[in-house]
């Protein structure tokens, strides 16, 4: 998100008038209410006379967000007068904080700014790699229609958003693992653009199911533990560009299967406990995927 383009406009319109650098009006000096300035990145990071008002990644611990969520008749509700933030503006503020509260290149009013404060603000609120990655995955993804969700649930899938207001979802069949076969996996194809995490541990799927899974373009985490998956099926995953974590604990995968995994350059974590893979095969895989963490025992 862009703070300057998406957040700053409504803060300026509805909040900054009471929360800006000291100024004179009719011969009287006006101080920012509660000592909080919202006209500069460094000042927002500094917070109010009562302490910080922003915790990157945690809207529920950020006073700047909590105050706009309070009931209108609460003394701490913001803004105390004038137009409230709209639902859309509140959602944008929440999302910005969740994604790391990144100010981008915006500095704001430097009046009264301590030396180095602007740099400190950028360093403290640099968005986490994880948040940036998922923010990119979310782009242009539409929320799932109720009918699509209902059909998946009828097939035995449990579907949940990865976080509030995100169109991205995690899917599992953990309440009916003994009934989850290759045909059931096909039922999640209508969700394919939205699925980022899929847990199929202990289900009765075979290599054929991986042809379906290979069609999930945003899949990040895949759990295939204690299934009958073998080497041949892994080839179907080679086209996944966002897969970070793959759990193959207790499967039939051997060193031959690891050759297919070597094509998935996005992999960061692979679990191979009690599989048929050897330390020699793991060594070759690690050489093909620099930086990957492979757990075999």
The 8 nearest C-alpha neighbors of each residue, nearest first, counted from 0:
[[1, 2, 95, 5, 101, 98, 134, 94],
 [0, 2, 4, 3, 5, 103, 102, 6],
 [3, 1, 6, 5, 102, 4, 7, 0],
 [2, 4, 7, 1, 5, 6, 105, 102],
 [3, 5, 1, 2, 6, 7, 8, 0],
 [4, 6, 2, 1, 3, 7, 8, 0],
 [7, 5, 2, 8, 9, 3, 4, 10],
 [6, 8, 3, 10, 9, 11, 2, 5],
 [9, 7, 11, 10, 6, 12, 5, 4],
 [8, 10, 12, 11, 7, 13, 6, 88],
 [11, 9, 14, 7, 13, 12, 8, 15],
 [12, 10, 15, 8, 9, 13, 14, 7],
 [11, 13, 9, 10, 14, 8, 15, 16],
 [14, 12, 10, 11, 9, 15, 82, 78],
 [15, 13, 10, 16, 11, 17, 12, 18],
 [14, 16, 18, 11, 17, 19, 37, 10],
 [15, 17, 18, 14, 19, 11, 13, 12],
 [18, 16, 15, 31, 32, 14, 19, 36],
 [19, 17, 36, 31, 15, 37, 16, 35],
 [20, 18, 36, 31, 38, 15, 37, 17],
 [19, 21, 31, 22, 36, 110, 30, 18],
 [22, 20, 30, 29, 31, 19, 28, 23],
 [23, 21, 29, 28, 20, 24, 30, 27],
 [24, 22, 28, 27, 29, 26, 25, 21],
 [23, 25, 27, 26, 28, 22, 29, 21],
 [26, 24, 27, 23, 28, 29, 22, 21],
 [25, 27, 24, 23, 28, 29, 22, 21],
 [28, 26, 24, 23, 25, 29, 22, 30],
 [27, 29, 23, 22, 24, 30, 26, 21],
 [30, 28, 22, 21, 23, 27, 31, 24],
 [29, 31, 21, 32, 28, 22, 20, 34],
 [32, 30, 18, 34, 19, 35, 17, 36],
 [31, 33, 34, 18, 35, 17, 30, 36],
 [34, 32, 35, 48, 47, 31, 49, 18],
 [33, 35, 47, 31, 48, 32, 36, 30],
 [36, 34, 47, 33, 18, 31, 46, 32],
 [35, 37, 18, 19, 42, 38, 31, 43],
 [36, 38, 43, 18, 39, 15, 19, 42],
 [37, 39, 19, 36, 108, 107, 15, 40],
 [40, 38, 107, 108, 42, 41, 37, 106],
 [41, 39, 43, 106, 42, 107, 44, 120],
 [40, 42, 44, 117, 120, 39, 43, 116],
 [43, 41, 45, 39, 44, 40, 36, 46],
 [44, 42, 46, 40, 45, 37, 41, 36],
 [43, 45, 41, 42, 46, 120, 40, 53],
 [46, 44, 42, 43, 51, 41, 47, 50],
 [47, 45, 51, 52, 43, 44, 50, 35],
 [48, 46, 35, 34, 49, 50, 33, 51],
 [47, 49, 34, 50, 33, 35, 46, 51],
 [48, 50, 47, 51, 33, 46, 34, 52],
 [49, 51, 47, 46, 48, 52, 45, 35],
 [52, 50, 46, 53, 45, 47, 44, 49],
 [53, 51, 62, 61, 46, 63, 50, 47],
 [52, 54, 61, 51, 55, 62, 63, 44],
 [55, 53, 61, 57, 60, 56, 52, 58],
 [54, 56, 99, 100, 96, 57, 53, 124],
 [55, 57, 97, 99, 96, 98, 54, 58],
 [56, 58, 60, 59, 54, 55, 97, 96],
 [59, 57, 61, 60, 93, 96, 64, 97],
 [60, 58, 57, 61, 65, 64, 62, 54],
 [61, 59, 58, 57, 54, 62, 53, 65],
 [62, 60, 53, 58, 52, 54, 63, 64],
 [61, 63, 52, 65, 64, 66, 53, 60],
 [62, 64, 52, 61, 66, 65, 53, 67],
 [65, 63, 62, 66, 61, 67, 58, 68],
 [64, 66, 62, 68, 67, 63, 61, 59],
 [67, 65, 76, 77, 68, 69, 64, 62],
 [68, 66, 77, 65, 69, 64, 76, 78],
 [67, 69, 65, 66, 70, 64, 76, 89],
 [68, 70, 76, 66, 67, 73, 71, 65],
 [71, 69, 73, 72, 76, 68, 67, 75],
 [70, 72, 73, 76, 69, 79, 74, 77],
 [73, 71, 70, 74, 76, 69, 75, 79],
 [72, 74, 76, 75, 70, 71, 69, 79],
 [75, 73, 76, 72, 79, 71, 77, 70],
 [74, 76, 73, 66, 77, 69, 79, 72],
 [77, 75, 66, 69, 73, 74, 67, 79],
 [78, 76, 79, 67, 66, 75, 83, 69],
 [77, 79, 80, 76, 83, 14, 81, 13],
 [80, 78, 77, 76, 81, 74, 75, 71],
 [81, 79, 78, 82, 77, 83, 13, 76],
 [80, 82, 83, 78, 79, 13, 77, 14],
 [81, 83, 84, 80, 13, 78, 85, 79],
 [84, 82, 78, 85, 81, 77, 13, 67],
 [83, 85, 88, 89, 82, 86, 67, 13],
 [84, 86, 88, 87, 89, 83, 82, 90],
 [87, 85, 89, 88, 90, 84, 91, 83],
 [86, 88, 90, 85, 89, 91, 84, 92],
 [89, 87, 91, 85, 90, 86, 84, 92],
 [88, 90, 92, 86, 91, 87, 93, 84],
 [91, 89, 87, 93, 88, 92, 94, 86],
 [90, 92, 88, 94, 89, 93, 95, 87],
 [93, 91, 89, 95, 90, 94, 88, 96],
 [92, 94, 90, 96, 91, 95, 58, 97],
 [93, 95, 97, 91, 96, 92, 98, 90],
 [94, 96, 92, 98, 100, 93, 97, 91],
 [95, 97, 100, 93, 56, 99, 98, 55],
 [98, 96, 56, 94, 99, 95, 57, 93],
 [97, 99, 130, 95, 96, 56, 94, 100],
 [98, 100, 126, 55, 56, 96, 97, 101],
 [101, 99, 96, 55, 95, 124, 98, 102],
 [100, 102, 103, 124, 99, 125, 126, 2],
 [103, 101, 2, 105, 104, 100, 40, 121],
 [104, 102, 101, 105, 2, 1, 121, 3],
 [103, 105, 102, 106, 121, 3, 101, 2],
 [104, 106, 103, 102, 107, 3, 40, 2],
 [107, 105, 40, 39, 104, 117, 108, 41],
 [108, 106, 39, 38, 105, 40, 109, 41],
 [107, 109, 39, 110, 38, 106, 20, 112],
 [108, 110, 112, 111, 107, 39, 106, 41],
 [111, 109, 112, 108, 20, 113, 39, 107],
 [112, 110, 109, 113, 20, 108, 42, 114],
 [111, 113, 109, 110, 116, 114, 41, 42],
 [114, 112, 116, 115, 111, 117, 109, 41],
 [113, 115, 116, 112, 117, 118, 111, 119],
 [114, 116, 118, 117, 119, 113, 112, 120],
 [117, 115, 119, 113, 118, 114, 41, 120],
 [116, 118, 120, 41, 119, 115, 106, 121],
 [119, 117, 121, 120, 115, 116, 122, 41],
 [120, 118, 116, 122, 117, 121, 123, 115],
 [121, 119, 117, 41, 123, 118, 122, 124],
 [120, 122, 118, 124, 119, 123, 125, 117],
 [121, 123, 119, 125, 120, 124, 118, 117],
 [124, 122, 120, 121, 125, 119, 44, 55],
 [123, 125, 121, 101, 122, 100, 126, 120],
 [124, 126, 122, 101, 123, 121, 127, 99],
 [127, 125, 99, 101, 124, 98, 128, 131],
 [126, 128, 130, 129, 99, 131, 125, 98],
 [127, 129, 131, 130, 132, 126, 133, 125],
 [128, 130, 132, 127, 131, 133, 126, 134],
 [131, 129, 98, 127, 133, 132, 128, 134],
 [132, 130, 134, 128, 129, 133, 135, 127],
 [131, 133, 129, 135, 130, 134, 128, 136],
 [134, 132, 136, 130, 135, 131, 137, 129],
 [133, 135, 131, 137, 136, 132, 130, 138],
 [134, 136, 133, 132, 137, 138, 131, 130],
 [137, 135, 133, 134, 138, 132, 217, 140],
 [138, 136, 134, 135, 140, 133, 139, 167],
 [137, 139, 135, 140, 136, 134, 141, 133],
 [138, 140, 137, 141, 136, 135, 166, 142],
 [141, 139, 137, 138, 166, 142, 193, 192],
 [140, 142, 166, 139, 143, 193, 137, 192],
 [143, 141, 166, 144, 140, 165, 167, 193],
 [144, 142, 141, 145, 147, 148, 166, 190],
 [143, 145, 147, 146, 148, 142, 149, 141],
 [144, 146, 148, 147, 149, 143, 150, 142],
 [147, 145, 149, 144, 148, 150, 143, 151],
 [148, 146, 150, 144, 145, 149, 151, 143],
 [149, 147, 145, 151, 146, 150, 152, 144],
 [148, 150, 146, 152, 151, 147, 145, 153],
 [151, 149, 153, 147, 152, 148, 146, 154],
 [152, 150, 154, 148, 153, 149, 156, 186],
 [153, 151, 156, 155, 149, 154, 150, 157],
 [152, 154, 150, 155, 151, 149, 156, 148],
 [153, 155, 151, 152, 156, 183, 150, 186],
 [156, 154, 152, 153, 172, 157, 151, 175],
 [157, 155, 152, 172, 151, 171, 154, 158],
 [156, 158, 171, 170, 152, 172, 155, 159],
 [157, 159, 170, 169, 156, 168, 171, 160],
 [158, 160, 168, 169, 161, 170, 157, 162],
 [161, 159, 168, 162, 167, 165, 169, 166],
 [160, 162, 168, 167, 169, 159, 165, 163],
 [163, 161, 160, 165, 164, 167, 168, 159],
 [162, 164, 165, 160, 161, 166, 94, 159],
 [163, 165, 162, 166, 160, 90, 94, 161],
 [164, 166, 167, 163, 162, 160, 161, 137],
 [167, 165, 142, 141, 193, 140, 168, 164],
 [166, 168, 193, 165, 160, 194, 161, 195],
 [169, 167, 160, 194, 161, 159, 193, 195],
 [168, 170, 196, 159, 194, 158, 197, 195],
 [171, 169, 158, 197, 157, 196, 198, 156],
 [170, 172, 198, 157, 173, 156, 197, 199],
 [173, 171, 156, 174, 175, 176, 157, 155],
 [172, 174, 176, 175, 171, 199, 200, 198],
 [175, 173, 172, 176, 155, 157, 171, 156],
 [176, 174, 173, 178, 177, 172, 179, 155],
 [175, 177, 202, 179, 173, 178, 172, 201],
 [178, 176, 175, 202, 179, 203, 201, 180],
 [179, 177, 176, 175, 180, 203, 202, 183],
 [178, 180, 176, 202, 183, 177, 203, 175],
 [181, 179, 204, 203, 183, 182, 178, 184],
 [180, 182, 208, 204, 184, 183, 207, 205],
 [183, 181, 185, 184, 180, 186, 208, 179],
 [184, 182, 186, 185, 180, 181, 179, 154],
 [183, 185, 181, 186, 182, 187, 208, 180],
 [184, 186, 182, 183, 187, 188, 211, 181],
 [185, 187, 184, 183, 188, 151, 154, 182],
 [188, 186, 190, 185, 189, 184, 151, 191],
 [187, 189, 191, 190, 185, 186, 211, 184],
 [190, 188, 187, 191, 147, 186, 192, 151],
 [191, 189, 188, 187, 193, 192, 194, 143],
 [190, 192, 215, 188, 193, 194, 189, 187],
 [193, 191, 190, 194, 215, 216, 217, 140],
 [192, 194, 167, 191, 190, 168, 166, 195],
 [195, 193, 168, 191, 169, 196, 218, 167],
 [196, 194, 218, 219, 217, 169, 168, 167],
 [197, 195, 169, 220, 219, 194, 218, 221],
 [196, 198, 170, 221, 171, 169, 220, 222],
 [199, 197, 222, 171, 200, 221, 170, 196],
 [200, 198, 223, 222, 202, 171, 172, 197],
 [199, 201, 224, 223, 202, 198, 222, 225],
 [202, 200, 225, 226, 176, 224, 199, 203],
 [201, 203, 176, 179, 200, 177, 204, 199],
 [204, 202, 180, 179, 177, 226, 205, 201],
 [203, 205, 180, 181, 202, 208, 179, 226],
 [206, 204, 207, 228, 227, 208, 181, 203],
 [205, 207, 232, 228, 208, 209, 229, 231],
 [206, 208, 205, 209, 210, 181, 232, 204],
 [209, 207, 181, 210, 206, 211, 205, 204],
 [208, 210, 212, 211, 207, 206, 232, 235],
 [211, 209, 213, 235, 208, 212, 207, 214],
 [210, 212, 209, 213, 208, 214, 185, 184],
 [213, 211, 209, 214, 210, 215, 208, 236],
 [212, 214, 236, 210, 211, 235, 215, 209],
 [213, 215, 212, 211, 216, 191, 210, 188],
 [216, 214, 191, 218, 213, 212, 217, 192],
 [217, 215, 218, 214, 239, 192, 240, 191],
 [218, 216, 195, 215, 241, 219, 194, 192],
 [217, 219, 195, 215, 242, 216, 194, 196],
 [218, 220, 242, 195, 243, 241, 196, 217],
 [221, 219, 196, 244, 243, 218, 242, 245],
 [220, 222, 245, 197, 198, 196, 244, 246],
 [221, 223, 198, 246, 199, 224, 200, 245],
 [224, 222, 200, 199, 247, 246, 226, 221],
 [225, 223, 200, 248, 247, 226, 246, 222],
 [226, 224, 249, 201, 250, 200, 248, 223],
 [225, 227, 201, 228, 250, 224, 223, 202],
 [228, 226, 205, 250, 251, 229, 204, 225],
 [227, 229, 206, 226, 205, 250, 251, 232],
 [230, 228, 252, 251, 231, 232, 227, 206],
 [229, 231, 256, 252, 232, 233, 255, 253],
 [232, 230, 233, 229, 234, 206, 256, 235],
 [231, 233, 206, 234, 230, 235, 209, 229],
 [234, 232, 235, 236, 231, 230, 259, 256],
 [233, 235, 259, 236, 232, 237, 231, 230],
 [236, 234, 233, 210, 213, 237, 232, 209],
 [237, 235, 213, 234, 233, 238, 239, 209],
 [236, 238, 263, 234, 239, 235, 262, 259],
 [237, 239, 236, 240, 213, 235, 263, 262],
 [240, 238, 237, 236, 241, 242, 216, 213],
 [239, 241, 242, 265, 238, 263, 216, 264],
 [242, 240, 219, 265, 217, 239, 218, 243],
 [241, 243, 219, 218, 266, 265, 239, 240],
 [244, 242, 266, 267, 219, 265, 220, 241],
 [243, 245, 268, 220, 269, 242, 267, 266],
 [244, 246, 269, 221, 222, 220, 268, 247],
 [245, 247, 222, 270, 223, 224, 248, 269],
 [248, 246, 224, 271, 223, 270, 250, 249],
 [249, 247, 224, 272, 271, 250, 246, 273],
 [248, 250, 225, 273, 274, 224, 272, 247],
 [249, 251, 274, 225, 226, 252, 247, 248],
 [252, 250, 229, 274, 275, 228, 227, 253],
 [251, 253, 229, 230, 275, 250, 256, 274],
 [254, 252, 276, 275, 255, 256, 230, 251],
 [253, 255, 276, 280, 257, 256, 277, 258],
 [256, 254, 253, 257, 258, 230, 259, 252],
 [257, 255, 230, 258, 254, 253, 259, 252],
 [256, 258, 260, 254, 259, 255, 261, 284],
 [257, 259, 261, 256, 260, 255, 254, 284],
 [260, 258, 234, 257, 261, 256, 262, 233],
 [261, 259, 257, 262, 263, 258, 237, 256],
 [260, 262, 258, 259, 263, 287, 284, 288],
 [261, 263, 260, 259, 237, 264, 258, 238],
 [264, 262, 260, 237, 261, 265, 266, 239],
 [263, 265, 266, 262, 288, 261, 240, 260],
 [264, 266, 263, 243, 242, 241, 240, 267],
 [267, 265, 243, 264, 242, 263, 268, 244],
 [266, 268, 291, 243, 292, 244, 265, 269],
 [269, 267, 244, 292, 291, 293, 266, 243],
 [270, 268, 293, 245, 246, 244, 294, 292],
 [269, 271, 246, 294, 247, 248, 293, 272],
 [272, 270, 295, 248, 247, 274, 294, 273],
 [271, 273, 295, 248, 296, 274, 270, 249],
 [274, 272, 249, 248, 271, 275, 250, 295],
 [273, 275, 249, 250, 271, 272, 276, 251],
 [276, 274, 253, 252, 251, 277, 273, 254],
 [275, 277, 253, 254, 274, 252, 280, 278],
 [278, 276, 280, 279, 281, 254, 275, 253],
 [277, 279, 281, 280, 282, 276, 295, 283],
 [278, 280, 282, 277, 281, 283, 254, 276],
 [281, 279, 254, 277, 283, 282, 278, 284],
 [280, 282, 284, 278, 283, 279, 285, 277],
 [283, 281, 279, 285, 280, 284, 278, 286],
 [282, 284, 286, 280, 281, 285, 287, 279],
 [285, 283, 281, 287, 286, 282, 261, 288],
 [286, 284, 288, 282, 287, 283, 289, 281],
 [285, 287, 283, 284, 288, 289, 282, 281],
 [286, 288, 284, 285, 261, 289, 283, 262],
 [287, 289, 285, 286, 291, 284, 290, 261],
 [290, 288, 291, 286, 285, 287, 284, 264],
 [289, 291, 288, 292, 267, 285, 286, 266],
 [292, 290, 267, 289, 288, 268, 285, 293],
 [293, 291, 268, 267, 269, 290, 294, 285],
 [292, 294, 269, 268, 270, 291, 295, 281],
 [295, 293, 270, 271, 296, 269, 292, 272],
 [294, 296, 272, 271, 270, 293, 273, 278],
 [295, 272, 294, 273, 271, 270, 293, 278]]
